[in-house]
Amino acid sequence: MEIKLEQLTGADSEALFEFEMKNRSFFEERIPSRGDEYYQRDVFERNHQILLKEHSAGDSVFYLIKNGEGSILGRLNLANIDQTNQSGYLGYRVGQSFVGHGIASRAVKILLQSADDINIQQIEAKTTTNNKASQKVLEKNGFKQIEVMDEEIILNGEHVKFVYYIWRKWNKHNQKNSSGFFD
């Protein structure tokens, strides 16, 4: 299946809301809930406008993962962009009907290939200890696990911890440090 990343626009609000509603219970089985309020149409629209402002300001980059027909398969974002350190924080989610087809892995790969275009040298990400699929996506794309938090949260009755990852763009000026990462 062909996929593409398209930057989030105001026109995406309705389709994205439908995507989020359709996949809500699926997402909440894997990640902490965004809360009931998030799924109220007026609140969702306000949040959508906030994301667009963040994007315009260069603080974040928000994408929709779409197929060749333009249907939303998932979303991917690079938030908390720090232009000084050329870093950001990765987040993604793929709809239930599209899991297991390598969509998240390919979307992350596309983002990493555009790191120069968005002036990014380092990306952080996190997932939970029980989300093996997300861990696989990150590791397949060159992210290195850097920490598993001691603190546990309860997600759907299961005790889980957060697992933190980092990706650093290599270039000829970078040198490996003692932990095997590039400085």
C-alpha positions as CSV (number, residue, x, y, z in Angstrom):
1,M,0.0,0.0,0.0
2,E,1.3,3.4,-1.0
3,I,1.5,5.9,1.8
4,K,2.4,9.6,2.0
5,L,2.8,12.2,4.7
6,E,0.7,15.3,4.3
7,Q,1.0,18.3,6.5
8,L,-2.1,18.9,8.6
9,T,-4.4,21.7,7.4
10,G,-7.6,23.3,8.6
11,A,-9.5,21.3,6.0
12,D,-8.5,18.1,7.6
13,S,-10.5,18.7,10.8
14,E,-13.7,16.7,10.0
15,A,-11.9,13.7,8.6
16,L,-9.4,13.6,11.4
17,F,-12.2,13.9,14.0
18,E,-13.9,10.9,12.4
19,F,-10.6,9.0,12.3
20,E,-10.1,9.7,16.0
21,M,-13.6,8.7,17.0
22,K,-13.5,5.5,15.0
23,N,-10.2,4.5,16.6
24,R,-10.7,5.8,20.1
25,S,-11.1,2.5,22.0
26,F,-8.2,1.0,20.0
27,F,-5.9,3.8,20.8
28,E,-6.9,3.9,24.5
29,E,-5.9,0.2,24.8
30,R,-2.3,1.2,23.9
31,I,-1.7,4.7,25.2
32,P,-3.2,6.9,28.0
33,S,-6.5,8.4,27.1
34,R,-6.8,11.9,25.9
35,G,-10.0,12.2,28.0
36,D,-13.7,12.4,27.1
37,E,-13.5,16.2,26.4
38,Y,-11.1,15.6,23.5
39,Y,-13.8,13.8,21.7
40,Q,-16.3,16.6,21.8
41,R,-16.5,18.2,18.4
42,D,-16.1,21.8,19.5
43,V,-13.1,20.9,21.8
44,F,-11.5,18.9,19.0
45,E,-11.8,21.9,16.7
46,R,-10.2,24.2,19.2
47,N,-7.4,21.8,19.7
48,H,-7.0,21.4,15.9
49,Q,-6.6,25.2,15.5
50,I,-4.0,25.2,18.3
51,L,-2.0,22.5,16.4
52,L,-2.2,24.6,13.3
53,K,-0.8,27.6,15.1
54,E,2.0,25.6,16.7
55,H,2.8,24.3,13.2
56,S,2.8,27.8,11.7
57,A,5.1,29.1,14.5
58,G,7.6,26.3,13.8
59,D,7.1,24.7,17.2
60,S,5.8,21.5,15.8
61,V,5.2,19.7,12.5
62,F,1.9,17.7,12.2
63,Y,1.3,15.2,9.5
64,L,-1.5,12.9,8.4
65,I,-0.5,9.5,7.1
66,K,-2.6,8.9,4.0
67,N,-3.0,6.3,1.3
68,G,-3.0,6.9,-2.4
69,E,-6.7,7.7,-2.3
70,G,-6.2,10.4,0.4
71,S,-7.8,8.4,3.2
72,I,-6.3,8.9,6.7
73,L,-4.4,5.9,7.9
74,G,-2.8,7.6,10.9
75,R,-1.0,10.6,12.1
76,L,2.6,11.5,12.9
77,N,4.0,14.6,14.5
78,L,7.2,16.1,15.6
79,A,6.4,18.3,18.6
80,N,8.4,20.6,20.9
81,I,10.8,21.5,18.2
82,D,13.9,23.2,19.6
83,Q,15.6,25.1,16.8
84,T,18.7,25.8,18.8
85,N,19.3,22.1,19.5
86,Q,17.7,21.0,16.3
87,S,15.6,18.5,18.2
88,G,12.0,17.4,18.5
89,Y,9.7,14.8,20.0
90,L,8.1,12.1,17.8
91,G,4.5,10.8,18.2
92,Y,2.5,8.7,15.9
93,R,-0.7,6.5,15.8
94,V,-2.1,4.3,13.1
95,G,-5.8,3.3,12.8
96,Q,-6.8,-0.2,13.9
97,S,-7.7,-1.3,10.3
98,F,-4.2,-0.5,9.1
99,V,-2.0,-2.0,11.9
100,G,0.4,-4.7,10.9
101,H,1.1,-3.4,7.4
102,G,4.3,-1.5,8.2
103,I,2.6,1.9,7.9
104,A,4.1,3.4,11.1
105,S,7.6,2.2,10.2
106,R,7.3,3.6,6.7
107,A,5.9,6.9,7.9
108,V,8.7,7.4,10.5
109,K,11.2,6.5,7.8
110,I,9.8,9.2,5.5
111,L,10.0,11.7,8.4
112,L,13.6,10.8,9.1
113,Q,14.5,11.2,5.5
114,S,13.2,14.8,5.6
115,A,15.1,15.7,8.8
116,D,17.4,18.1,6.9
117,D,14.3,19.9,5.4
118,I,12.9,20.6,8.8
119,N,16.4,21.2,10.4
120,I,16.3,18.3,12.8
121,Q,19.3,16.4,14.0
122,Q,17.8,14.6,17.1
123,I,14.4,13.1,17.8
124,E,13.1,11.7,21.1
125,A,10.2,9.3,21.5
126,K,8.6,7.2,24.1
127,T,6.3,4.2,24.3
128,T,5.1,1.8,27.0
129,T,6.7,-1.5,27.9
130,N,3.7,-3.4,26.7
131,N,3.7,-1.7,23.2
132,K,6.1,-4.0,21.5
133,A,4.9,-2.9,18.0
134,S,5.8,0.7,18.7
135,Q,9.2,-0.3,20.1
136,K,9.8,-2.3,16.9
137,V,8.9,0.7,14.7
138,L,11.4,2.9,16.6
139,E,14.2,0.4,16.6
140,K,13.7,-0.5,12.9
141,N,14.2,3.2,12.1
142,G,17.5,3.6,14.1
143,F,16.1,4.8,17.4
144,K,18.1,3.6,20.4
145,Q,16.5,2.8,23.8
146,I,18.0,5.1,26.4
147,E,15.8,4.5,29.5
148,V,13.0,2.6,31.1
149,M,11.3,4.7,33.8
150,D,11.1,3.2,37.2
151,E,7.6,4.7,37.8
152,E,4.7,2.6,36.6
153,I,1.3,3.7,35.3
154,I,-1.8,1.6,35.1
155,L,-3.1,1.3,31.5
156,N,-6.2,-0.8,31.1
157,G,-5.5,-2.7,34.4
158,E,-1.9,-3.5,33.5
159,H,1.2,-2.0,35.2
160,V,3.4,-0.5,32.5
161,K,6.4,1.8,32.4
162,F,7.5,4.3,29.8
163,V,10.4,3.4,27.5
164,Y,12.4,6.3,26.1
165,Y,14.2,6.4,22.8
166,I,16.4,8.7,20.8
167,W,17.5,9.1,17.2
168,R,20.4,11.1,16.1
169,K,21.2,12.0,12.5
170,W,24.7,11.0,11.7
171,N,26.9,13.2,9.6
172,K,30.7,13.3,8.9
173,H,31.2,15.8,11.8
174,N,29.6,13.5,14.4
175,Q,31.8,11.3,16.5
176,K,30.7,8.3,18.6
177,N,30.7,9.0,22.3
178,S,31.3,6.4,25.0
179,S,27.7,5.1,24.9
180,G,27.9,4.4,21.2
181,F,25.8,7.3,20.2
182,F,26.9,10.1,17.9
183,D,27.6,13.5,19.5
